Each structure stands twice: as C-alpha cells, then as structure tokens.
Amino acid sequence: MKFRFPIVIIDEDFRSENASGLGIRALAEAIEQEGMEVLGVTSYGDLSSFAQQQSRASGFILSIDDEEFHSDEAAEHAVKQLRAFVEEIRWRNPDIPLFIYGETRTSRHLPNDILKELHGFIHMFEDTPEFVARYIIREAKTYLDTLAPPFFRALLNYAQDGSYSWHCPGHSGGVAFLKSPVGQMFHQFFGENMLRSDVCNAVEELGQLLDHTGPVAASERNAARIFNSDHCFFVTNGTSTSNKMVWHATVAPGDIVVVDRNCHKSILHSIIMTGAIPVFLMPTRNHYGIIGPIPKEEFEPENIRKKIEANPFAKDVKTKPRILTITQSTYDGVLYNVEMIKDTLGDTIDTLHFDEAWLPHATFHDFYQNMHAIGRDRPRPKDPLVFSTQSTHKMLAGLSQASQILVQESETRSLDRYRFNEAYLMHTSTSPQYAIIASCDIAAAMMEPPGGTALVEESIFESLDFRRAMRKVDEEYGDSWWFKVWGPDELADEGMGNRADWLLKANERWHGFGNLAEGFNLLDPIKATIITPGLDVDGDFDDSGIPAAIVTKYLAEHGVIVEKTGLYSFFIMFTIGITKGRWNTLVTALQQFKDDYDKNQPLWRVLPEFVAAHPRYERIGLRDLCQQIHDVYKAHDIARLTTEMYTSNMVPAMKPTDAYAKMAHREIERVPLDELEGRITAILLTPYPPGIPLLIPGERFNKTIVQYLQFAREFNERFPGLKTDIHGLVEEEVDGRTAYFVDCVML
Ligand SMILES: *Cc1c(COP(=O)(O)O)cnc(C)c1O
C-alpha cells in the first residue's frame, strides 16, 4: 500500500534563480529521486491553516536564509515566525519531523525552545543533496511507520498479503462482484481496498473481536489508554447495542433500574429485554421544546426511594437499584457534573451508566472537566462501576455503527471481563464488520493528545465563531428579525472565552429550566440549537412565526441538512469534521431564507422539490405558509401541550416486559386514536421531533397525550408533506381518510 504523504518545503527562494533557490531545488529533486513526493511553497500564508498540512505531510523543511537574518530586528522577526509555526505544528502533532535548512546560520542563531523540536539542521552545500535526502526520508518513514494503530496496521498487512481466501464472506475479497454488471458498479464505487479488507473472523492474524484477542485487543487497550479508562470494548453495531450489553451484564428480571426519562430507545429496549422495573428521573423542559437537565434533587437517594415506593411494581423489591442510566449530553448539549452525581448517590446504586453517545470528545479537553463520565485524574467511586457508552461515529471519525464501551473500576470492585463478555457476545454478530473495527481503532488514535485536544478545541472555537457571526448578522439587521442561537447571553468577543460562561445558572431566562444547582450543568457549545422566531421561552406565541420545519426543508433544498428539527428550533453540531466553509454556508443559506421569507416568494420558486411532490402548495408564499402553520400551532397552544405531555406523571399499569410479551403473544388490540385514553400501550410511542419516547409499554394513555395525537392527525391532514412523524402509530386508510391506531394490551 502506497500512501501519499509529501515532504513540505517552505522556502522564500523555492522558485528563485539564486544560489539558495538552486540549492533547495536540488534537495527537492533528490528527495523525489528517492521516490518521495515534495511540495514546495514560498511562504506560510495563514499559519494555522498552513499548519493543518501536518495531517497530509511526512515532514517539513523550513529554510532560514541569510537574508532573513540581515539585521537583529530581521532575525528577531524570522525567529518569531519560525516559533509560531513550530508551535502551531506541535500543538497538533508532537511527532512529525521538522528540519531547518540554513545557508550559513547554525543552531547558535536559534533559541532552545525551537531547537528541541527539530529532527535535524541541514546545511546547504556541505553534504550532497542525495545524502541529505536519504537522511530526511529515513526520518519521514520512521514517522509514518509509527502512525497506524494496532488493528489497522494488521489489516493493512493482511490486505497487502494478497493471499487467496477460502473463508467467508463469499464475495472473496470482492471478486464475486466482478461477475455481474451491477456487481462491477459496486466494486468500482467502493473500491478494491474496502472489499479486500472485508474479511471474516477466521483470519487469525487480525485477532478476534468477540474474545478480544490479538490486534483487536491491542487496539482496545490502546483506546482505553487514550480515553483514560480502565477498559474499552469496541462495538460494531452502534451505541444502541453498547447500551444493551451494559444492561445485560448488570440487570436481571425483577431488578429496579433508575433511568433518565429522556433516554434513547435502546435503553427502553433494554428495560423490556431484561425484565427490569424502571423508575424514572424527570428532566426539565422549556417551552421551546428543549429538554433540560434532571434537577440535582432528583438524584438524592431519599427522592429515589420515594419514587420506588410510589411504583406498584417496585415497592416490594428489597435490593438496591441495579443501574442508573443518564443521557450524558442531551440532544441539545446539556451535560451533568458526574462527580456531583457520584457524590449524591454514594453506593445506593450498584452500577452507574452514562449514555455518552454524543460525548466521546469530552475527555480530551479541560473545558469539560468533570462534565463527562470517565477521564484523566478522576476519583474512583467507592463501590459502583462506571460505564460510558459512546458513539464514535457521531462526534468523532468513526464509520456508522462505530461505538465503544468504557469502564472505570471502583475502589472495591474490578470488572470481571469474562463475565462481562457473556453479555457482549449476546449482542454481537459473529461476523463483525472489520472496516468498522478499524474505524474504532483510528477514531481513538486520532484523538491521542495533543492532536485530539487540538481537534476538540477547534470544534469549540468554530462553534463560538459561528455564534459570534450569527450575533453580528442580527445586529446588522437591526429591528428586523433574525435567528437566535440558544445559549448563555454572555459570549466571549474572541477565542474560547470562559468555561464558566457555559454553566447553567439558577433561574436564568435563556434556558428556562428553573432553579438549577450550582455547577451541576454545562452546555456543550459544539451543539448549536438555532431558534426561529414565533415562540418565546415561556411558551407564548408571537403574532407571526416561522416554524422550524419550513426552515429546515428550505435548507435541505439548498444543500444544508441539519441534525434535528423541533417546533421553533433546529440543531447543528460542530463535530471534529466541521469546516469554516460548512458553517458559513449555513449562515448565508439562512440569509437567503430570510430574504425569500421577507419577500414572501412563492413556494414553486423557493421549494421546487417540495412543490413537485405536493403541488397544492405551488402558489402559496413562503411567509404565508409559515403563518398558516404558526396559526395552527398557536391555536392549539402546542408548546404547552408538548411540554405537559412529556412532564406529566406516568403511573405504570404493567411492567414494560409484560406489556411487550402481550404483543409477542398477539394479545393486543389495535385501538383507534379517539378511544385511547386509559388504555395500556404495548408499544413504544415516539414522536419526531424530539425522538424521545413518550409512552413505554405498560403505561396508560392520558388525556394530554391523546389530545396531542389528535392534533398531529389534524395537522397531517391539513399540511401533507410536513407530517409530524410518530413512531408506534399504525396508519390505515379508512373511508378515504388516514386513521390512526395504537397496539394496546387486550382488555
Ligand atoms: C444515537 C444515540 C444512541 C444510539 O447510538 P447508535 O450508535 O446510533 O446506535 C444511544 N443513546 C443516545 C443518547 C443517542 O443519541
């Protein structure tokens, strides 16, 4: 396998017809003669974007010409520039070789802080260019050889070997695809390497994911070290599966479990699968529909005990709760101080589990100190083990489904890996996808500090710059409307600002989550929730408004796809894949939207794809459509309705697993929407947005939820194409209309 990592030469004279130009070009030629690519540039340009070349290069040669040192002042400037560049590089990459190339200057002319970062000091005309080239190439190759983490390295070697395989997969390194035209297309699209490295676990030299042996195990250990945990298990079927593994390793039928009501559906699936009895902690919610933190008092053991006593199925269970699962980083980026949670709970819960699907980056930056589950220098709890499950594919550079489980042991307990692996095996395919394993390996290696810290800092920095840009646009528009980015009022004028600015303080209006405990919650700035006009944080509607669904549809037709859409909010993320181009394009697309909205442009012009699918909107103006929807939301007081339905108290009528069993046994009825009140659901009911389950098997429909479903039905009839999606609803055509049903437990 040949990788492209050129040697970058930075020399003012690279193209000049003078002695130093000739000298440096001779060196470049000699390097190329040895088979290594060279990239020659004459200046640094923008330092930080140039330093980003460190990810593409195998070494840098920085020249210091005599001319640059012609006076003390000039020398000082040259050294300053050199230092700035070296610092920029080393901030991201401690290992890439750096060489200085001088005419007559020697190390005497450079300060120690620069010298100590160098791999060599080359002097023109002292050695032959060929000799110098070989020396540089040797250093560059040594550097490249250290890059690949264990599993990826083994996979490269394997794919290179070119051995014939008799094992599955049956496509035999891609050859099967070549036998048909569509197969050829597939092969050409994904390419040889992806298919050659798609192997099965019969290949001994790659190790086994399922038993954690060989290079796979070495990579898991490497990732455990990088993520500051005692153990790391790679998972190739998403954090949905990681969650089930943690649960099945810990929870058995009849156990009490304490769960964030704002949890991912995989946690609810875990409840059903393990036969647990859930007691829920209730998060706050503001009227934008943004879900806030669970207040700190909810974690008090006394409060949890009260909840257990109030639960008809839990009250007689004598053992302590087996697990606590918290969504650590909500969709909108609200985080908890884990040390405060650990202190509050003490040893009243057997195992602590933080669903950090959105938070694998936190351990790499002090900004998030204590606001994530497991990290450097964090105290061990006395008794409970701490688990963190992370979707490396969401925030870091993993392929879809790349996920990992991290474990911190306690003072008194270690993790029995054999025992844990029984649950791991229960949920892992015996044919794991090796490209996903490799991406787990790479995602971890990429985050090795200082490079990982730099990546996270850049994401935070870009997200702050985005917020500053949005505020600048707002100011410039003066009294005219503009979008707001949800977050604290205080925002640093430049740079990273202060971590304390991002703590949620009690009773601040911007968040609307009420009286929060001091230091308990932080907003992760790299999640940016954008608020559209029309609704305020108290749930009061303006006369006019712009429902977010229209904005995100508009953005989608203009090539900007956002992560999640709420009623008057949508949200974007500044992952480590973010670029200035991406967020600036969003800002300009939003300006186009504003322009088209203010002019009330007809939809056929501004949403052509939408209109092609739904011609009835053809002649409506953009502003008029927004207003029609806004009026409907307002008439139904929808902000309050959705808040109430999520915060209303649910008394379970059955254990979730028992209600689900009714479905497996077909002891269910498909109940029409209008007759649902009081009935027990057998399924998970999840409206999108926000994608948070509203009812879980075994709970009864109350009036508010039925009202909401009636609203959704009416809305869907009035505004086809802008449907409120509710997973769990069964739709059937009855007399030419769409009727809705829910599978409920048979009476
Ligand atoms: C996305 C998500 C999951 C599931 O992760 P996948 O990797 O998509 O399976 C679990 N929990 C939370 C909070 C999530 O947002």
Ligand as a Chemical Component Dictionary entry (heavy atoms), coordinates in Angstrom:
data_LIG
# 
_chem_comp.id                   LIG 
_chem_comp.type                 NON-POLYMER 
_chem_comp.pdbx_formal_charge   0 
_chem_comp.three_letter_code    LIG 
# 
loop_
_chem_comp_atom.comp_id 
_chem_comp_atom.atom_id 
_chem_comp_atom.alt_atom_id 
_chem_comp_atom.type_symbol 
_chem_comp_atom.charge 
_chem_comp_atom.model_Cartn_x 
_chem_comp_atom.model_Cartn_y 
_chem_comp_atom.model_Cartn_z 
_chem_comp_atom.pdbx_ordinal 
LIG C1 C1 C 0 -27.728 7.937 18.917 1  
LIG C2 C2 C 0 -27.889 7.571 20.344 2  
LIG C3 C3 C 0 -27.761 6.250 20.770 3  
LIG C4 C4 C 0 -27.592 5.113 19.814 4  
LIG O1 O1 O 0 -26.403 5.176 19.157 5  
LIG P1 P1 P 0 -26.173 4.450 17.754 6  
LIG O2 O2 O 0 -24.699 4.497 17.669 7  
LIG O3 O3 O 0 -26.903 5.240 16.732 8  
LIG O4 O4 O 0 -26.711 3.069 17.877 9  
LIG C5 C5 C 0 -27.834 5.972 22.109 10 
LIG N1 N1 N 0 -28.057 6.958 23.000 11 
LIG C6 C6 C 0 -28.200 8.243 22.634 12 
LIG C7 C7 C 0 -28.425 9.284 23.670 13 
LIG C8 C8 C 0 -28.132 8.584 21.282 14 
LIG O5 O5 O 0 -28.314 9.849 20.917 15 
# 
loop_
_chem_comp_bond.comp_id 
_chem_comp_bond.atom_id_1 
_chem_comp_bond.atom_id_2 
_chem_comp_bond.value_order 
_chem_comp_bond.pdbx_ordinal 
LIG C1 C2 SING 1  
LIG C2 C3 SING 2  
LIG C2 C8 DOUB 3  
LIG C3 C4 SING 4  
LIG C3 C5 DOUB 5  
LIG C4 O1 SING 6  
LIG O1 P1 SING 7  
LIG P1 O2 DOUB 8  
LIG P1 O3 SING 9  
LIG P1 O4 SING 10 
LIG C5 N1 SING 11 
LIG N1 C6 DOUB 12 
LIG C6 C7 SING 13 
LIG C6 C8 SING 14 
LIG C8 O5 SING 15 
# 
